[in-house]
Amino acid sequence: MNESPSDSQAIESCAAGYKDRSAGLIIFGILTLLLGVLCGLLFLLMVVGQLSLAGTSHPPTNAAPLLLIFSVYGVLAVALIWLGIGSIMARRWARALLLIFSWSWLGVGICAMAFEAFFLPKMMATLSAPPNGPNGQPGLPAGALTGIIVFTVVILIVFFVLLPIVWTCFYSSRHVKATCEARDPVTRWTDACPLPVLGFCLWLGLGVPMFLLMPVLGHGTLPFFGMFLTGLPGSFLFWGLAAIWGFSAWLLYRLDNRGWWLILIAMVLVAISSVLTYARHDSVEVFRQMGYPEGQIEQIRKTGWLNGNGLAWLSSLSVLPLLGYLLFIKKYLSPKAN
């Protein structure tokens, strides 16, 4: 994903000496489209599952996480189908966005692997609890636990490591880039800034609707330097963060240094605020503030992975890759604030 408009050669010069990858673009476009269809099917299955539970005596739960997951799968379905069609048509914007998507996919997969490596043993210990354990149910046999672990690891490796590596290798090829430039000679919006910066802008843009929805999904609950803001104060702060994220994305897209400094300061302050808050409060408290039923909170507590100051550590560690990436893209920005 490390390329910029200044590195791109003119179409005439790159048209000579490259291997046409039109067939590969069609194949990967179809595969990307199928991934979108799979996300759409998962979205429909989850909706049907929740509708079937609505008429039962299932204990009440907070629907916010489900709505968030539904939104993610719905957006992924539409985006991947759109990108798959763009790849089939050899559009240069589709190649750029699919390369960003592939790197992001791989990054999420690596984070998921690290998360599972840390928390999976705790979850397995809960599932293997004896009959008189905290769940009041017989523990799973060792063979079943081994099967769950192996299945989880295989799914993570295949879908979140191997597949994104394959996508990244294909769409980062100079032959694929030259093929798209030759078949789509029109300058696109994805050519306006280097792909590493564009990818970060898109991630910031995705954060905007998330912040806007948090007052509805989480009662405006936000950690704020040692305490939790809820209701209208928390909602106003979420809306302010949405504005900062969106404005920073726009400035960075224009390669304006001010956007880099703005989002750097905002992220550092948010991380410090989260660490200070979760260091003083049990992580389960946030779920109570967000309106989770006590039965669901108890289920979360039994897993053990959010008890104590787990979120404080998670907040402090999660910001490090983002800060590292910010330092990486600094070299692409204009030295002057426009």
QUIJOZI-V547712 format. One record per residue. SS is DSSP state (2 for helix, 1 for strand, 0 for the rest). Layout:
[[SS] [SS]]
This chain:
[[0] [0] [0] [0] [2] [2] [2] [0] [0] [0] [2] [2] [2] [2] [2] [0] [0] [0] [0] [0] [0] [2] [2] [2] [2] [2] [2] [2] [2] [2] [2] [2] [2] [2] [2] [2] [2] [2] [2] [2] [2] [2] [2] [2] [2] [2] [2] [2] [2] [2] [2] [2] [2] [2] [0] [0] [0] [0] [0] [0] [0] [0] [0] [2] [2] [2] [2] [2] [2] [2] [2] [2] [2] [2] [2] [2] [2] [2] [2] [2] [2] [2] [2] [2] [2] [2] [2] [2] [0] [0] [0] [2] [2] [2] [2] [2] [2] [2] [2] [2] [2] [2] [2] [2] [2] [2] [2] [2] [2] [2] [2] [2] [2] [2] [2] [2] [2] [2] [2] [2] [2] [2] [2] [2] [2] [2] [2] [0] [0] [0] [0] [0] [0] [0] [0] [0] [0] [0] [0] [0] [0] [2] [2] [2] [2] [2] [2] [2] [2] [2] [2] [2] [2] [2] [2] [2] [2] [2] [2] [2] [2] [2] [2] [2] [2] [2] [2] [2] [2] [2] [2] [0] [0] [2] [2] [2] [2] [2] [2] [2] [2] [2] [2] [0] [0] [0] [0] [0] [2] [2] [2] [0] [0] [0] [2] [2] [2] [2] [2] [2] [2] [2] [2] [2] [2] [2] [2] [2] [2] [2] [2] [2] [2] [2] [2] [2] [2] [0] [0] [0] [0] [1] [1] [1] [0] [0] [1] [1] [1] [0] [2] [2] [2] [2] [2] [2] [2] [2] [2] [2] [2] [2] [2] [2] [2] [2] [2] [2] [2] [2] [2] [2] [2] [0] [0] [0] [2] [2] [2] [2] [2] [2] [2] [2] [2] [2] [2] [2] [2] [2] [2] [2] [2] [2] [2] [2] [2] [2] [2] [2] [0] [0] [0] [0] [2] [2] [2] [2] [2] [0] [0] [0] [0] [2] [2] [2] [2] [2] [2] [2] [2] [2] [2] [0] [0] [0] [0] [0] [0] [2] [2] [2] [2] [2] [2] [2] [2] [2] [2] [2] [2] [2] [2] [2] [2] [2] [2] [2] [2] [2] [2] [2] [0] [0] [0] [0] [0] [0]]
